[in-house]
Amino acid sequence: MHNHIVTTGFVFLLIESLASAAQLQEVASFANQQITGVGVSMKSGRIFVNFPYWSDDHSLSVAEIVNGQPKAFPNEEWNKPGAAGSHFICVQSVVVDDQDNLWILDPAAPKQQEIVKGGPKLVKVDLTTNNVAQTIPFDEDVAPAKSYLNDVRIDTATNTALITESGKGAIIVVDLQSGKARRLLDGHKSTQPEKDVKLVVDGKQLIEQRTQKPPKIASDGIALDAKNGYLYYHALTGHTLYRIKTSYLIDKNLSKSDLESKVETIAQTPAPDGMLEAPDGSIYLTDLEDSAIVRWNVATNKIDKIIADKRLLWPDTLSWGPGGELYVTASQIENMPRFNNGKSTRTEPYKLFKVTGL
């Protein structure tokens, strides 16, 4: 067949084969440690994960995966109980920046309840030395009662951290040089759960045991398109993807209403937990109701399904590997006691996967 002659059938087959080329491979499994976050070094390929303190089984907060097994990171001491400011309390996410630093976000709310005083923090570990290089504590203005710091992106060009807060709904902007943080878009429509969204995971509607109502989880997924200067974010119980220029978030002179007017509504998507930026400006999102990963295509403004696999039990966090593989955690949140009348319905270990062939 000549290059310039393409039959409709061939195009259809080509699209099908591209979609089916993605493969899901298990990287590690954890019998009792519930995993949420994963961060991979693009320089070395080192893999870091975290386990939030959500149950009595909790014994480790941050680990490096070595020979398929979790090893306490940066050391055993940080992972033991101790002073709130210098020990992990309840870590929610781990992210490696483009300068090869690991950033660890600790909302310090064990079992998603009361925040431990002096506990909320962002910890930077230099991966060349494996030593903690910086700890930024967050006070009650930034992390008030009932808040939950959720996910983070680091803009190394402006020395800024950008954090979603999923309990009450806000974006936290941190000047990494001074350590000063500001709570922005607090209560704004874009950071709030959407009223009529009722999540159905694994064929079962999620109902909070405590309230006997569907959960309402605010701004959660976050992605930073550093090249074009956009921060993307999304409520977990919601279908709307939003973005805002990072330059507006950093501008301390913008009034509340001015900042709110800069928020853009981008697309309707499946309900996601984690999100991830791609080099071309597209955004990958986990689709927790369909055990899938989708992509918002920046060029077409359409949603494409990347992979669907029944093993993706609540696909949670995404991270690129150095070879273009996409790491994803399966946190099985739908099986937690809080959604099952106080009893865990989990039968499988928690798992870390990677998607190849993208």
Protein Blocks (a to p, Z undefined) as FASTA:
>chain_A
ZZklccfklmmmmmmmmmmmpccddfbdcfklccfbdcddfklopacdddddfbfklcbf
bdcdeehiacddfbfklmpgcdfklccfbdcbdcddfkopacdddehpghhiacdehkac
cddddfklopafbdcdddfklmgghiacfbdcddfknopacdddfknopaddddfknopa
cdehehiaklpccfklccdeehiacddfklopacddddfbdcddfknopacdddfbdcbd
cdddfklmmmmkbcfklmmmmpccfbdcdddfbdcddfkopacdddfknopaddddfklo
pacdfbdcfklgoifbdcddfkopacdddehlmmpmklngoiafbfbdcdddddehZZ
